[in-house]
Amino acid sequence: MRPDPVQLMSTRLLWRSGSTKTASFQAGLLLLVLLMGEVQTCRSDAGSFVAEVWLGMYSDMWSSDRQTWSHQVDELFTSLREAGIDTIYFMVKDPWGYVYYESKYAPLPPKYNWDLLKEVVAKARAHNLKIHPYVNALAEGESQPDFYLCDHPDMAIISASGEGGWVDPSNTEYVDRLLSIVEEIATNYDIDGIQLDRIRMPGRVIRAKASEELYKQLTGLSPEDDDNRWQGFIRDQVTQVVARVSERIRPISEDLTFSAAVFPSPSSARANQLQDWSKWVEEGYVDYVCTMAYAEGILTFKSYVDEEMKGSIPSKLHVGIAAYLLRGTDLSLQMKYVVLDSGLPGVVFFNGDALASNEDLLSAIAKGKEGQFEEKSPSGFLLMGAGVLAVAGILAVLALARMRRKSTNKIAAAVAIRRHARVDRCIFRRFPQQFGMQHRC
């Protein structure tokens, strides 16, 4: 069992102070200082960094009327550019089988009947924004199969997570279709880059028809023979999909960048999502990754960023921030830790819907682009309050313990008095003459 930190601090301070009460009080104050220290920041100038936004148009926020939709996009892009946003990652293939442009390989969602990507590209250029379409690679329905996977059940995997809407990365027919979609976008639209999202598995893979056949052919084994080796094989197959997409788009334009949206912890992503993104960076399959370091608290967020930096190449990291979870001050603190404290090249906000008409968040981004960051988060005051409560709790426990000791002493004294009284009565009875008393029967 690990020692309690307050008890440990109290023990060390007791050795110096000689007083349990003094030592515990000092430990409580030290705990308060530590809690306050977690939210202290300082104002400084940030270096040049890119600020980016993921944007999908699948929510009810977006109108199905073309004219109204066009006005919504203009308003959003104007506010994003004024806040200092440089790049839009626009979702062109969602995880439910639909695409948001005119494609030979997949349908538009029922909500729309026009080429959204074409208009988004034109509006991005008008607002001096870079545009990177992103494609959901291996998800076809996520939790359950979409219409495409229902028509191609042999492509689906069975995973430990229970999610049935994911595709076997070894299925050549599906991967060829994915490559065609990516090539179609890169060839027909004036874009700055391509990004893959959901280029992973939902968890451990139990069954996958094409992968099992290839695995058997290469190793002579079945998945049940060696699960670790089997999961490693699936991981390598996911990596091969990334490598093949990279090979397909590089010749189209040397100016076209290729990135991937990935889980924040490289070791956890490798083990749990079979997403070996640190290898993708090291091998040059992608130009950079956008890590989804989504967290409300600054401490959790810092731990994500620190692990990403240790497990990959820092200059290839754009850190994703969950704008939809945060207030402006918290968003500012996370921005500061990425671009100023850690010196990373960029941040990506999820998502455009959360930023639309949110002046608090937009203002925080604009100030960050100017090198101005908040000094404290409102959550910091909660931590300070927790510190005060911790000190009060320690003192209350000490007071209760002292009262119990006093009570115990009183009980012990009363017991001793009664014991002595019994002894005295016994003496009086046995030797009454010595005390000037007559024995009474």
Backbone torsions as a table, in degrees:
resi	resn	phi	psi	omega
1	MET	NA	134.7	179.8
2	ARG	-77.0	141.6	-179.3
3	PRO	-67.9	146.2	175.9
4	ASP	-67.4	129.6	-175.2
5	PRO	-61.7	-37.4	179.2
6	VAL	-68.0	-41.1	177.8
7	GLN	-62.7	-40.1	-179.7
8	LEU	-64.8	-43.3	178.1
9	MET	-64.2	-39.9	-179.7
10	SER	-62.6	-41.1	-179.2
11	THR	-62.6	-43.9	-179.3
12	ARG	-66.8	-40.7	-179.5
13	LEU	-71.8	-30.8	178.4
14	LEU	-62.3	-37.6	180.0
15	TRP	-60.9	-31.7	-179.1
16	ARG	-87.8	-36.9	-172.4
17	SER	-93.4	-28.5	-178.2
18	GLY	77.4	5.9	-178.0
19	SER	-130.5	124.4	179.7
20	THR	-63.5	-43.2	-179.0
21	LYS	-63.7	-46.4	-179.8
22	THR	-62.4	-43.3	-177.8
23	ALA	-64.1	-44.0	-179.1
24	SER	-66.2	-38.6	177.8
25	PHE	-63.7	-42.7	178.7
26	GLN	-63.6	-39.2	178.9
27	ALA	-62.8	-41.7	178.1
28	GLY	-62.3	-42.9	178.1
29	LEU	-64.6	-38.4	178.4
30	LEU	-63.9	-40.4	176.2
31	LEU	-60.9	-41.7	178.5
32	LEU	-61.5	-43.6	179.3
33	VAL	-62.1	-42.0	179.7
34	LEU	-63.4	-42.7	179.5
35	LEU	-63.7	-41.4	178.6
36	MET	-66.6	-35.7	-177.4
37	GLY	-63.9	-25.8	-178.7
38	GLU	-68.0	-19.5	-175.9
39	VAL	-112.3	7.1	178.5
40	GLN	-80.1	131.2	173.9
41	THR	-134.7	173.7	178.2
42	CYS	-136.3	152.7	179.7
43	ARG	-80.1	139.7	178.8
44	SER	-162.4	170.4	178.2
45	ASP	-90.0	134.7	177.3
46	ALA	-92.9	151.3	174.6
47	GLY	-75.1	-177.1	179.5
48	SER	-68.8	130.6	176.6
49	PHE	-148.4	159.7	-180.0
50	VAL	-96.9	142.3	175.6
51	ALA	-117.8	125.9	-170.9
52	GLU	-132.1	164.4	-177.1
53	VAL	-139.6	134.1	167.4
54	TRP	-83.4	136.5	-177.5
55	LEU	-139.0	122.3	172.1
56	GLY	-123.9	152.5	-176.2
57	MET	-120.0	46.6	-179.5
58	TYR	-102.7	-12.0	-175.6
59	SER	-81.9	167.9	179.5
60	ASP	-69.2	-13.0	179.0
61	MET	-61.1	-30.2	-173.5
62	TRP	-91.9	131.0	-176.5
63	SER	-74.4	148.3	173.7
64	SER	-89.0	-4.6	174.3
65	ASP	-85.5	125.9	-171.1
66	ARG	-62.0	-42.5	-178.1
67	GLN	-67.4	-44.1	177.8
68	THR	-63.8	-43.9	178.2
69	TRP	-58.4	-44.6	-179.8
70	SER	-59.9	-40.5	177.8
71	HIS	-66.4	-39.3	177.7
72	GLN	-60.9	-43.6	-179.6
73	VAL	-64.7	-43.3	178.0
74	ASP	-59.0	-45.1	-179.6
75	GLU	-63.0	-45.2	-179.1
76	LEU	-64.5	-46.9	-177.9
77	PHE	-65.0	-34.8	176.6
78	THR	-63.4	-47.7	-178.8
79	SER	-68.2	-36.7	178.5
80	LEU	-65.8	-43.0	-179.1
81	ARG	-67.8	-39.1	177.5
82	GLU	-63.3	-28.9	178.6
83	ALA	-80.7	-9.5	178.6
84	GLY	101.6	10.7	177.2
85	ILE	-67.8	137.4	-177.4
86	ASP	-104.5	-33.3	-169.0
87	THR	-137.5	141.5	173.7
88	ILE	-112.8	125.4	168.2
89	TYR	-96.2	107.7	-173.0
90	PHE	-102.8	124.0	-178.0
91	MET	-71.8	117.8	-179.4
92	VAL	-110.5	-14.0	170.1
93	LYS	-136.9	117.8	-176.7
94	ASP	-87.2	172.7	-178.4
95	PRO	-80.8	11.5	-179.0
96	TRP	-118.8	14.4	170.9
97	GLY	99.9	-5.5	-176.8
98	TYR	-99.8	154.8	174.5
99	VAL	-120.2	160.6	-173.8
100	TYR	-116.5	38.0	175.4
101	TYR	-156.1	172.2	-179.9
102	GLU	-81.0	111.6	-172.6
103	SER	-126.1	152.6	174.7
104	LYS	-86.2	-8.4	-168.7
105	TYR	-115.4	-14.4	-178.7
106	ALA	-156.2	153.9	-176.0
107	PRO	-86.9	160.3	168.5
108	LEU	-70.7	154.3	173.5
109	PRO	-67.1	151.9	-178.1
110	PRO	-56.4	-25.0	-176.7
111	LYS	-66.2	-29.4	-173.2
112	TYR	-120.0	151.1	176.3
113	ASN	-133.5	25.4	176.9
114	TRP	-139.3	168.9	-177.6
115	ASP	-81.5	98.1	-177.9
116	LEU	-67.4	-40.3	-177.4
117	LEU	-61.0	-40.1	-179.7
118	LYS	-58.8	-44.0	-179.5
119	GLU	-74.5	-36.0	178.4
120	VAL	-63.8	-41.2	178.1
121	VAL	-62.1	-46.0	-179.4
122	ALA	-62.1	-42.5	-179.6
123	LYS	-70.9	-35.1	176.8
124	ALA	-63.0	-43.2	178.2
125	ARG	-63.1	-40.3	-179.7
126	ALA	-64.9	-27.7	-179.1
127	HIS	-102.3	11.4	178.6
128	ASN	58.9	42.2	177.0
129	LEU	-111.2	138.6	172.0
130	LYS	-78.2	151.0	-175.9
131	ILE	-129.9	124.6	178.6
132	HIS	-124.2	101.9	173.9
133	PRO	-62.8	141.7	175.4
134	TYR	-122.3	144.2	-171.6
135	VAL	-118.3	126.0	172.6
136	ASN	-76.2	112.5	-164.4
137	ALA	-81.8	-56.7	-170.0
138	LEU	-112.3	9.6	176.8
139	ALA	-102.7	127.4	173.7
140	GLU	-131.8	73.5	-179.7
141	GLY	114.4	-22.0	-178.3
142	GLU	61.0	-93.2	-173.6
143	SER	-66.9	-32.2	177.8
144	GLN	-147.4	156.5	-175.1
145	PRO	-59.7	139.3	173.8
146	ASP	-84.9	-173.5	-175.8
147	PHE	-62.6	-34.5	-179.3
148	TYR	-68.4	-45.5	-177.7
149	LEU	-71.3	-29.0	174.8
150	CYS	-64.6	-32.5	177.3
151	ASP	-80.0	-15.9	-178.6
152	HIS	-132.9	65.7	-174.4
153	PRO	-62.7	-25.7	-179.7
154	ASP	-68.3	-15.3	179.7
155	MET	-81.5	-17.4	-172.7
156	ALA	-78.4	152.3	172.9
157	ILE	-102.2	163.7	167.0
158	ILE	-113.7	122.2	-174.7
159	SER	-116.3	160.0	178.1
160	ALA	-65.4	-22.7	-179.3
161	SER	-74.6	-18.0	-177.8
162	GLY	86.9	-4.1	179.0
163	GLU	-77.7	125.3	-173.2
164	GLY	-102.2	2.1	-176.2
165	GLY	-102.8	45.4	179.9
166	TRP	-128.0	151.4	-170.7
167	VAL	-106.0	143.5	174.9
168	ASP	-64.1	119.7	-177.6
169	PRO	-69.6	-10.4	178.4
170	SER	-92.5	-3.3	-178.8
171	ASN	-75.5	107.5	-172.6
172	THR	-66.1	-34.8	179.3
173	GLU	-61.9	-44.0	-179.5
174	TYR	-69.5	-43.3	-178.7
175	VAL	-63.8	-39.0	176.7
176	ASP	-62.4	-38.7	177.1
177	ARG	-64.7	-42.3	178.0
178	LEU	-61.2	-43.3	178.7
179	LEU	-62.2	-38.0	179.7
180	SER	-66.4	-38.9	178.1
181	ILE	-63.8	-46.3	-179.5
182	VAL	-63.1	-44.1	-179.8
183	GLU	-64.9	-39.6	178.7
184	GLU	-59.0	-42.8	179.6
185	ILE	-69.1	-47.2	-175.9
186	ALA	-66.4	-28.4	-177.0
187	THR	-85.2	-36.5	-169.0
188	ASN	-98.6	-5.1	-175.7
189	TYR	-131.2	147.5	179.7
190	ASP	-82.8	84.5	-174.5
191	ILE	-118.7	167.3	-178.0
192	ASP	-103.7	-16.6	-179.4
193	GLY	-173.8	173.1	177.1
194	ILE	-128.5	140.6	176.1
195	GLN	-128.7	142.5	172.1
196	LEU	-101.5	133.4	172.2
197	ASP	-118.0	161.8	-178.1
198	ARG	48.9	41.1	174.5
199	ILE	-95.2	74.4	-172.3
200	ARG	-170.0	-177.4	171.4
201	MET	-110.6	157.3	-179.7
202	PRO	-77.2	-6.6	-178.6
203	GLY	164.1	-161.0	177.2
204	ARG	-59.9	137.0	179.9
205	VAL	-94.8	127.4	-179.6
206	ILE	-96.4	-49.9	179.2
207	ARG	-132.1	142.2	175.3
208	ALA	-160.5	108.3	-167.3
209	LYS	-57.1	-56.0	-176.6
210	ALA	-64.3	-39.8	179.3
211	SER	-65.9	-40.5	179.7
212	GLU	-62.3	-41.6	179.7
213	GLU	-64.4	-44.7	179.8
214	LEU	-67.9	-40.4	179.0
215	TYR	-62.1	-42.7	178.1
216	LYS	-63.4	-41.4	-179.4
217	GLN	-64.5	-39.3	-175.8
218	LEU	-83.7	-33.0	-172.4
219	THR	-117.9	-19.0	-174.6
220	GLY	77.2	9.2	-176.0
221	LEU	-110.6	161.6	170.2
222	SER	-105.8	160.1	-179.9
223	PRO	-54.1	-34.6	-176.8
224	GLU	-70.4	-19.8	-175.5
225	ASP	-69.6	-36.2	-177.6
226	ASP	-156.8	94.2	-173.5
227	ASP	-63.0	-41.0	-179.5
228	ASN	-61.1	-42.1	179.0
229	ARG	-67.0	-37.9	178.6
230	TRP	-64.0	-46.6	178.6
231	GLN	-63.2	-37.5	176.2
232	GLY	-62.9	-36.3	177.5
233	PHE	-64.9	-45.9	178.2
234	ILE	-60.9	-41.2	177.9
235	ARG	-57.7	-44.3	178.8
236	ASP	-65.3	-33.4	178.3
237	GLN	-68.3	-37.6	174.8
238	VAL	-62.6	-43.1	177.8
239	THR	-60.8	-38.5	178.5
240	GLN	-63.6	-33.5	175.7
241	VAL	-62.5	-45.2	178.0
242	VAL	-59.9	-45.6	-179.1
243	ALA	-61.6	-40.1	-179.2
244	ARG	-69.2	-38.1	176.4
245	VAL	-64.0	-42.6	178.7
246	SER	-59.5	-45.1	179.4
247	GLU	-63.4	-33.3	-177.3
248	ARG	-74.2	-38.7	-173.4
249	ILE	-91.7	-20.6	-177.0
250	ARG	-58.8	-43.1	-179.1
251	PRO	-69.6	-18.8	-176.7
252	ILE	-65.9	-44.7	177.9
253	SER	-159.7	130.5	178.6
254	GLU	-72.4	-14.6	178.6
255	ASP	-88.8	-6.9	-177.5
256	LEU	-81.2	121.4	178.7
257	THR	-90.8	154.7	-177.9
258	PHE	-129.6	125.1	-177.5
259	SER	-136.3	174.5	177.9
260	ALA	-142.0	143.0	172.4
261	ALA	-90.8	125.3	-169.9
262	VAL	-134.8	163.7	174.6
263	PHE	-68.3	152.3	-168.4
264	PRO	-69.5	-39.1	-176.2
265	SER	-91.7	117.4	-178.1
266	PRO	-62.0	-38.3	-179.3
267	SER	-71.3	-42.4	178.6
268	SER	-67.6	-41.5	178.9
269	ALA	-61.8	-40.6	179.7
270	ARG	-64.2	-42.5	-175.7
271	ALA	-80.1	-41.3	-169.9
272	ASN	-99.5	-34.2	178.7
273	GLN	-105.7	0.5	-178.4
274	LEU	54.2	41.0	-176.1
275	GLN	-118.7	95.5	-173.8
276	ASP	-90.6	62.4	-169.9
277	TRP	-70.8	-24.8	176.6
278	SER	-64.5	-33.7	175.7
279	LYS	-67.7	-39.3	179.2
280	TRP	-59.2	-39.2	179.1
281	VAL	-69.3	-48.6	-176.8
282	GLU	-62.6	-37.9	-178.7
283	GLU	-82.4	-7.0	178.9
284	GLY	79.0	15.0	176.4
285	TYR	-64.9	-36.6	176.1
286	VAL	-118.7	153.4	177.6
287	ASP	-77.8	-31.7	177.0
288	TYR	-166.5	169.6	175.1
289	VAL	-122.2	152.8	173.0
290	CYS	-110.2	107.4	-175.3
291	THR	-85.5	135.3	-177.8
292	MET	-89.7	73.6	-176.0
293	ALA	-85.6	57.7	-172.4
294	TYR	-77.5	120.6	179.9
295	ALA	-158.7	143.9	174.3
296	GLU	-81.3	-41.0	-176.4
297	GLY	-86.3	144.9	-178.0
298	ILE	-68.6	-32.2	-177.6
299	LEU	-68.4	-44.4	176.6
300	THR	-62.9	-42.3	179.5
301	PHE	-61.0	-45.2	178.9
302	LYS	-60.7	-39.7	-179.4
303	SER	-64.1	-38.7	175.9
304	TYR	-60.4	-51.2	-176.5
305	VAL	-62.2	-43.5	179.8
306	ASP	-59.9	-43.4	-179.1
307	GLU	-68.0	-37.4	177.6
308	GLU	-62.0	-41.8	-178.9
309	MET	-67.5	-37.0	179.3
310	LYS	-71.4	-31.5	-173.2
311	GLY	-96.9	1.4	-177.8
312	SER	-151.6	-166.3	179.4
313	ILE	-94.8	112.9	-173.7
314	PRO	-54.7	-36.6	-177.9
315	SER	-68.4	-9.5	-180.0
316	LYS	-105.7	16.1	-176.0
317	LEU	-110.8	122.2	166.5
318	HIS	-111.3	122.4	-170.6
319	VAL	-95.4	126.1	179.0
320	GLY	-80.6	133.8	-179.7
321	ILE	-118.4	132.3	-177.4
322	ALA	-81.5	80.3	-178.1
323	ALA	-58.7	-31.6	-177.4
324	TYR	-67.8	-14.1	179.4
325	LEU	-98.5	-9.0	-163.2
326	LEU	-118.4	157.1	164.0
327	ARG	-90.3	168.7	-177.5
328	GLY	-58.5	-40.1	-177.4
329	THR	-67.0	-40.0	178.5
330	ASP	-68.7	-39.7	176.4
331	LEU	-61.1	-40.3	179.1
332	SER	-62.8	-42.3	178.2
333	LEU	-61.8	-40.9	179.4
334	GLN	-68.6	-40.6	175.2
335	MET	-57.9	-45.9	-177.8
336	LYS	-60.1	-42.5	-177.2
337	TYR	-66.0	-33.3	-179.5
338	VAL	-73.5	-55.0	-167.4
339	VAL	-92.8	-27.1	-177.4
340	LEU	-101.5	-54.1	-177.9
341	ASP	-71.4	-36.8	-176.4
342	SER	-102.6	-15.4	176.7
343	GLY	69.2	28.7	-179.8
344	LEU	-84.9	158.2	-169.1
345	PRO	-78.6	-16.6	-176.5
346	GLY	-168.8	164.7	175.4
347	VAL	-127.4	149.5	178.2
348	VAL	-127.6	127.7	-176.8
349	PHE	-100.0	133.5	174.6
350	PHE	-111.9	116.1	-1.8
351	ASN	-140.2	-171.2	-177.3
352	GLY	-60.2	-36.5	179.0
353	ASP	-59.9	-39.5	-178.0
354	ALA	-68.4	-27.8	-178.5
355	LEU	-87.6	-21.8	-176.0
356	ALA	-58.9	122.5	177.4
357	SER	61.7	14.8	178.4
358	ASN	-99.4	91.2	-174.6
359	GLU	-65.0	-30.4	179.0
360	ASP	-61.6	-49.1	-179.7
361	LEU	-70.5	-43.1	-179.3
362	LEU	-62.4	-38.7	178.4
363	SER	-65.6	-40.4	178.7
364	ALA	-62.4	-39.8	178.4
365	ILE	-66.5	-44.8	-179.5
366	ALA	-60.8	-43.6	178.6
367	LYS	-64.9	-39.4	178.3
368	GLY	-61.9	-39.4	178.5
369	LYS	-65.3	-23.1	176.4
370	GLU	-91.8	1.9	178.8
371	GLY	85.6	16.3	-179.8
372	GLN	-109.9	125.2	-176.9
373	PHE	-128.5	150.7	179.4
374	GLU	-65.6	148.6	-179.9
375	GLU	-85.3	-33.6	-177.6
376	LYS	-141.4	152.1	174.3
377	SER	-100.3	148.0	174.4
378	PRO	-54.6	-30.7	178.0
379	SER	-65.7	-20.9	177.6
380	GLY	-63.1	-37.5	178.8
381	PHE	-67.1	-32.7	175.5
382	LEU	-64.7	-39.6	178.2
383	LEU	-65.4	-41.3	178.1
384	MET	-63.2	-39.3	177.1
385	GLY	-62.6	-39.1	176.9
386	ALA	-63.1	-36.7	178.0
387	GLY	-64.9	-42.7	178.1
388	VAL	-62.2	-43.4	178.1
389	LEU	-63.1	-35.5	178.5
390	ALA	-63.6	-44.2	178.1
391	VAL	-62.9	-45.7	-179.8
392	ALA	-61.9	-39.0	179.0
393	GLY	-63.6	-40.5	178.8
394	ILE	-63.1	-46.2	-179.3
395	LEU	-64.4	-38.0	179.3
396	ALA	-64.5	-41.7	178.2
397	VAL	-62.5	-41.5	179.0
398	LEU	-63.4	-42.8	180.0
399	ALA	-63.8	-41.3	178.9
400	LEU	-64.2	-41.9	178.9
401	ALA	-62.9	-39.1	179.9
402	ARG	-65.4	-42.1	178.4
403	MET	-62.5	-38.6	179.8
404	ARG	-66.9	-38.6	178.1
405	ARG	-63.6	-43.1	178.6
406	LYS	-61.6	-43.7	-179.7
407	SER	-63.0	-41.5	179.1
408	THR	-62.7	-41.1	179.2
409	ASN	-63.2	-41.8	179.7
410	LYS	-63.4	-42.4	179.4
411	ILE	-63.7	-42.4	-179.7
412	ALA	-62.8	-40.5	179.3
413	ALA	-64.7	-41.9	179.7
414	ALA	-63.7	-40.7	177.9
415	VAL	-62.9	-42.4	-179.7
416	ALA	-63.3	-40.8	-179.9
417	ILE	-63.1	-43.6	-179.9
418	ARG	-65.3	-38.1	179.4
419	ARG	-63.6	-45.7	178.8
420	HIS	-63.1	-36.8	179.7
421	ALA	-63.6	-40.0	178.3
422	ARG	-64.4	-40.0	178.9
423	VAL	-63.1	-43.4	179.7
424	ASP	-60.8	-43.2	-179.1
425	ARG	-63.0	-38.1	179.6
426	CYS	-64.8	-40.2	179.3
427	ILE	-65.7	-44.2	179.9
428	PHE	-58.0	-40.2	-177.1
429	ARG	-71.5	-38.1	-175.3
430	ARG	-80.7	-33.2	-177.1
431	PHE	-130.8	63.8	-175.7
432	PRO	-68.0	-31.8	-177.0
433	GLN	-65.7	-31.6	-177.9
434	GLN	-68.8	-16.9	-179.0
435	PHE	-111.5	13.8	178.5
436	GLY	70.5	26.6	-177.4
437	MET	-122.8	152.1	176.9
438	GLN	-97.3	133.6	180.0
439	HIS	-70.4	132.2	178.6
440	ARG	-112.4	129.7	178.4
441	CYS	-84.8	NA	NA
